[in-house]
Amino acid sequence: RLSMSDLLLTAIADVADLPLDEAVPKILRAALHQYETNPRLTAALEAAEARLPTDHDVMNRRYSVRDGMIECLRNHGVADPKTAAADIIAMTRGIVMTALSAGNVNYDALRARTTRAALGYLAYRAD
């Protein structure tokens, strides 16, 4: 069984040639896969990682995913891909963790919400 990081890195590599509005949903589907297939374990691991001292291997995998996301966004012409990747990761984690804490998650709706948030963020122009 692949880890969440492995699933995300595979998804990021697989969407390199897709338009951004097709790439982002596929990446988010990979991000939600572990929660959908094993929600309690995944949420428990996330909570434990937040409380425990930083594990070097875990952080390296997270950095690899973050760097892959930055590169994906850069290749799709996103301005400031480093900030955009960090914001999308944080938004997605926040939406997912809030939904999980409420219980009885509808994963189709959760995928739609995270996709809408990410694509809306990427489409917004402050000027």
NUVEXKE-286836 format. One record per residue: x, y, z of N, C-alpha, C, O in turn. Coordinates in pm, whole numbers. Layout:
BEGIN
> n.c1,n.c2,n.c3,ca.c1,ca.c2,ca.c3,c.c1,c.c2,c.c3,o.c1,o.c2,o.c3
> X,Y,Z,X,Y,Z,X,Y,Z,X,Y,Z
...
***
This chain:
BEGIN
> n.c1,n.c2,n.c3,ca.c1,ca.c2,ca.c3,c.c1,c.c2,c.c3,o.c1,o.c2,o.c3
> 85,-119,0,0,0,0,89,125,0,183,135,78
> 57,217,-88,135,341,-100,98,439,11,-17,445,54
> 197,515,57,171,619,156,103,737,87,99,746,-36
> 49,828,169,-14,947,114,88,1027,32,56,1078,-75
> 211,1037,83,315,1109,9,341,1045,-126,354,1114,-227
> 349,911,-129,373,840,-255,258,863,-353,281,886,-471
> 134,857,-303,19,880,-389,21,1022,-446,-8,1043,-564
> 56,1118,-362,60,1257,-408,171,1279,-509,151,1347,-610
> 288,1224,-484,400,1240,-578,367,1175,-713,402,1229,-818
> 301,1060,-710,260,995,-834,157,1080,-908,167,1097,-1029
> 60,1133,-834,-43,1217,-897,18,1342,-957,-17,1381,-1068
> 110,1404,-886,175,1526,-936,250,1496,-1065,245,1574,-1160
> 320,1383,-1069,394,1345,-1190,298,1315,-1305,326,1346,-1420
> 184,1253,-1273,88,1212,-1376,15,1329,-1441,-37,1314,-1551
> 9,1444,-1374,-71,1556,-1426,14,1662,-1496,-38,1767,-1534
> 140,1635,-1514,232,1736,-1568,184,1794,-1701,204,1913,-1727
> 121,1713,-1784,80,1760,-1917,-67,1802,-1924,-116,1836,-2032
> -137,1800,-1811,-278,1837,-1810,-294,1986,-1781,-208,2046,-1717
> -404,2047,-1827,-433,2185,-1788,-454,2191,-1636,-492,2092,-1574
> -430,2306,-1578,-438,2323,-1433,-574,2282,-1376,-581,2222,-1269
> -682,2316,-1448,-815,2283,-1396,-846,2133,-1400,-945,2089,-1342
> -763,2055,-1467,-773,1909,-1463,-669,1851,-1368,-693,1748,-1304
> -554,1916,-1359,-445,1867,-1274,-481,1877,-1125,-462,1781,-1051
> -532,1990,-1083,-561,2012,-941,-660,1910,-886,-634,1854,-779
> -773,1883,-952,-864,1782,-897,-799,1644,-882,-829,1572,-786
> -713,1607,-973,-646,1476,-963,-550,1472,-845,-540,1370,-776
> -481,1581,-820,-392,1588,-704,-473,1582,-575,-436,1512,-481
> -583,1655,-570,-666,1655,-450,-732,1519,-427,-752,1478,-313
> -766,1450,-534,-821,1314,-520,-719,1224,-451,-754,1145,-364
> -593,1237,-490,-486,1159,-427,-470,1199,-281,-448,1114,-195
> -481,1328,-253,-467,1376,-115,-576,1320,-25,-551,1291,92
> -695,1304,-79,-808,1255,2,-817,1103,6,-892,1049,87
> -744,1034,-78,-756,889,-88,-735,818,46,-814,732,84
> -628,853,118,-599,787,245,-709,815,347,-746,726,423
> -761,936,348,-869,968,441,-994,886,409,-1063,839,499
> -1021,871,282,-1142,798,241,-1129,649,268,-1225,586,312
> -1012,592,243,-996,447,258,-968,406,403,-1001,294,442
> -908,494,481,-879,461,621,-881,589,704,-777,635,751
> -1000,648,723,-1009,781,784,-957,789,927,-887,883,962
> -990,692,1009,-949,700,1150,-798,690,1165,-738,767,1240
> -738,596,1095,-593,580,1104,-522,704,1049,-427,753,1110
> -568,754,934,-504,870,873,-516,992,962,-418,1065,980
> -634,1016,1019,-653,1130,1109,-568,1113,1235,-512,1211,1285
> -560,992,1287,-479,967,1406,-331,991,1377,-260,1050,1459
> -284,947,1262,-145,969,1225,-115,1118,1210,-11,1165,1255
> -207,1191,1147,-190,1336,1132,-182,1404,1269,-96,1489,1292
> -271,1365,1360,-273,1424,1494,-145,1389,1570,-87,1475,1637
> -100,1264,1559,22,1222,1627,143,1297,1573,230,1340,1649
> 149,1313,1441,261,1386,1381,266,1530,1429,374,1587,1443
> 151,1588,1454,146,1727,1501,199,1740,1644,250,1846,1681
> 185,1634,1724,226,1640,1865,367,1588,1890,433,1631,1985
> 413,1496,1808,542,1431,1832,657,1513,1776,638,1599,1690
> 777,1486,1826,894,1552,1767,903,1521,1618,861,1414,1573
> 958,1614,1544,967,1601,1400,1052,1481,1360,1166,1467,1404
> 996,1394,1278,1068,1279,1225,1130,1320,1091,1062,1371,1003
> 1259,1297,1078,1333,1339,960,1275,1281,831,1258,1353,733
> 1243,1152,830,1189,1088,709,1052,1143,672,1023,1166,555
> 968,1164,774,834,1219,749,846,1359,690,778,1392,593
> 932,1439,747,949,1576,697,1007,1576,555,966,1658,472
> 1099,1486,527,1153,1479,390,1045,1443,290,1043,1497,179
> 955,1351,327,845,1315,236,752,1435,216,708,1462,104
> 722,1505,324,635,1623,312,701,1731,225,635,1795,143
> 832,1750,243,903,1848,160,902,1805,14,890,1890,-75
> 914,1676,-11,909,1626,-150,775,1656,-214,768,1698,-329
> 667,1634,-138,532,1663,-189,518,1814,-212,471,1856,-318
> 559,1893,-114,551,2039,-128,630,2086,-250,581,2166,-330
> 752,2036,-264,835,2076,-377,775,2031,-510,783,2103,-609
> 715,1913,-512,648,1865,-632,529,1952,-669,505,1982,-786
> 455,1993,-567,340,2082,-590,388,2218,-641,328,2275,-732
> 494,2270,-582,549,2398,-628,590,2388,-774,557,2475,-854
> 659,2283,-809,704,2264,-947,585,2250,-1043,585,2307,-1152
> 484,2176,-1000,363,2160,-1082,298,2296,-1108,264,2328,-1222
> 281,2374,-1003,219,2506,-1018,306,2599,-1102,254,2675,-1184
> 436,2593,-1082,528,2675,-1162,514,2638,-1310,506,2726,-1395
> 511,2508,-1340,500,2462,-1478,366,2500,-1541,354,2505,-1663
> 266,2526,-1458,135,2568,-1509,121,2720,-1508,11,2772,-1528
> 231,2791,-1486,230,2937,-1496,171,3010,-1378,134,3127,-1390
> 160,2944,-1262,104,3010,-1143,208,3107,-1087,324,3072,-1066
> 163,3230,-1064,249,3331,-1003,274,3292,-857,181,3249,-788
> 396,3305,-811,436,3273,-674,391,3131,-636,312,3113,-544
> 442,3031,-707,400,2893,-683,433,2841,-543,365,2753,-492
> 536,2895,-480,573,2851,-345,463,2887,-245,419,2804,-166
> 419,3012,-251,310,3055,-162,180,2985,-197,106,2942,-108
> 151,2973,-326,27,2907,-369,23,2762,-321,-80,2716,-274
> 134,2690,-334,138,2550,-289,114,2542,-139,35,2460,-93
> 182,2627,-62,164,2626,84,19,2657,121,-37,2593,210
> -40,2755,55,-179,2793,85,-276,2681,48,-368,2652,125
> -259,2620,-68,-349,2513,-110,-337,2392,-17,-438,2331,18
> -216,2359,22,-197,2247,116,-266,2278,249,-335,2194,305
> -246,2401,300,-307,2439,427,-460,2443,418,-529,2397,509
> -513,2499,308,-659,2504,291,-717,2364,285,-817,2334,350
> -653,2278,208,-704,2142,193,-701,2069,326,-799,2004,364
> -590,2078,397,-579,2012,528,-686,2065,623,-750,1987,693
> -706,2195,625,-807,2255,713,-948,2209,680,-1025,2175,770
> -982,2207,553,-1116,2163,511,-1136,2016,547,-1240,1977,599
> -1036,1934,518,-1047,1790,545,-1057,1763,695,-1144,1688,737
> -970,1822,774,-971,1796,918,-1100,1845,982,-1151,1781,1074
> -1154,1957,936,-1281,2006,989,-1394,1910,954,-1479,1881,1039
> -1395,1860,832,-1498,1765,790,-1486,1635,870,-1587,1580,914
> -1365,1587,889,-1346,1462,963,-1390,1477,1109,-1449,1385,1165
> -1361,1591,1168,-1399,1609,1309,-1550,1617,1324,-1602,1586,1432
> -1621,1657,1218,-1767,1662,1222,-1828,1523,1204,-1944,1500,1240
> -1750,1429,1148,-1796,1292,1129,-1883,1276,1006,-1926,1373,945
> -1908,1149,969,-1997,1114,859,-1966,1194,732,-2050,1268,682
> -1845,1178,682,-1797,1258,570,-1849,1204,436,-1843,1084,410
> -1898,1295,354,-1934,1263,216,-1812,1301,132,-1787,1419,106
> -1736,1199,89,-1609,1226,22,-1626,1287,-117,-1538,1361,-163
> -1736,1258,-185,-1759,1324,-314,-1776,1474,-292,-1719,1555,-366
> -1853,1511,-191,-1873,1653,-161,-1744,1716,-111,-1715,1831,-143
> -1666,1642,-33,-1540,1694,18,-1440,1719,-96,-1369,1819,-96
> -1436,1627,-192,-1349,1648,-309,-1394,1773,-385,-1310,1852,-429
> -1524,1790,-401,-1576,1907,-473,-1541,2035,-398,-1503,2135,-460
> -1553,2034,-266,-1523,2155,-187,-1376,2191,-192,-1341,2308,-210
> -1288,2092,-177,-1145,2123,-180,-1102,2168,-320,-1017,2256,-334
> -1161,2107,-422,-1129,2146,-559,-1175,2289,-586,-1102,2368,-644
> -1297,2322,-543,-1350,2457,-562,-1262,2560,-490,-1234,2667,-543
> -1219,2527,-369,-1134,2618,-292,-1000,2639,-362,-953,2752,-376
> -938,2531,-406,-805,2541,-470,-814,2613,-604,-734,2702,-631
> -910,2575,-688,-920,2639,-819,-964,2785,-806,-920,2870,-884
> -1050,2813,-709,-1090,2952,-685,-971,3036,-640,-955,3150,-683
> -889,2979,-554,-769,3047,-508,-677,3076,-627,-626,3188,-642
> -657,2977,-711,-565,2993,-824,-619,3089,-929,-541,3154,-1000
> -751,3100,-941,-811,3188,-1042,-822,3333,-995,-833,3424,-1078
> -820,3355,-865,-841,3490,-812,-725,3582,-848,-608,3546,-835
> -759,3699,-893,-659,3802,-923,-690,3924,-837,-798,3982,-848
> -598,3962,-751,-620,4074,-658,-635,4206,-729,-701,4297,-678
> -574,4220,-846,-581,4348,-917,-710,4353,-994,-738,4451,-1062
***
